Amino acid sequence: GRINQLFERIEAQLRQVLREKRMREGEGYTTDENLLASQLLAFCEGMLSRFVRSEFKYRPTDDFDARWPLIAAQLQ
C-alpha cells in the first residue's frame, strides 16, 4: 500500500542522489549505486522498526554518531 510506495520513493531518491554525486564529481562508487541505495534504505527501515518495537523509546538517531562512520565506509 502506501507505506510500500513511500519506501520505494525513498529508495528511488537515494539512487538519484548517489547518481548525482557520480555525475557531479566525475567518479563512481566501488559498489553498485542500486545496492547502496537498497542498503541505506534497509538501515533506515531497521532503525524505524526498532523505534516502534521499543514503544518509541529508542530513537533512530540514538548512537548515530557511532553508526554513521560504518555506513559512510560503504559509500566509498
C-alpha positions in Angstrom: 0.0 0.0 0.0 1.0 3.5 0.8 3.9 2.6 3.0 5.4 0.4 0.3 5.1 3.3 -2.1 6.8 5.6 0.4 9.8 3.3 0.8 10.0 2.8 -3.0 10.1 6.6 -3.4 12.7 7.0 -0.7 14.9 4.3 -2.4 14.5 6.0 -5.8 15.5 9.3 -4.3 18.6 7.7 -2.7 19.6 6.2 -6.1 19.2 9.6 -7.6 21.3 11.3 -5.0 24.0 8.7 -5.5 23.9 9.1 -9.3 24.1 12.9 -9.0 27.2 12.6 -6.8 28.9 10.5 -9.5 27.9 12.9 -12.2 28.9 16.0 -10.2 32.3 14.6 -9.1 33.1 12.5 -12.1 33.8 9.3 -10.2 31.5 6.5 -9.1 31.4 4.2 -6.2 33.2 0.9 -5.8 29.7 -0.7 -5.1 26.7 -0.5 -7.4 24.5 2.5 -6.6 21.3 0.4 -6.6 22.9 -1.8 -4.0 24.0 1.2 -1.9 20.5 2.7 -2.1 19.0 -0.6 -1.0 21.4 -0.9 1.9 20.8 2.7 3.1 17.0 2.1 2.9 17.4 -1.2 4.8 19.3 0.6 7.5 16.5 3.3 7.8 13.8 0.7 7.8 15.6 -1.3 10.5 16.0 1.8 12.7 12.4 2.8 12.3 11.3 -0.8 13.2 13.5 -0.8 16.3 11.9 2.6 17.3 8.4 1.1 17.0 9.4 -2.2 18.8 10.9 -0.2 21.7 7.5 1.6 22.1 9.1 4.8 20.8 11.8 4.9 23.5 14.9 4.1 21.4 15.1 6.9 18.9 16.5 6.2 15.4 19.1 9.0 16.0 20.5 7.5 19.2 24.1 6.4 18.6 24.0 7.9 15.1 27.5 9.4 15.5 28.8 5.9 16.1 26.8 4.3 13.3 27.5 6.9 10.5 31.2 6.0 10.0 30.1 2.4 9.4 27.6 3.5 6.8 29.8 6.1 5.2 32.6 3.5 4.8 30.2 1.7 2.4 29.8 4.8 0.3 33.4 4.9 -0.9 
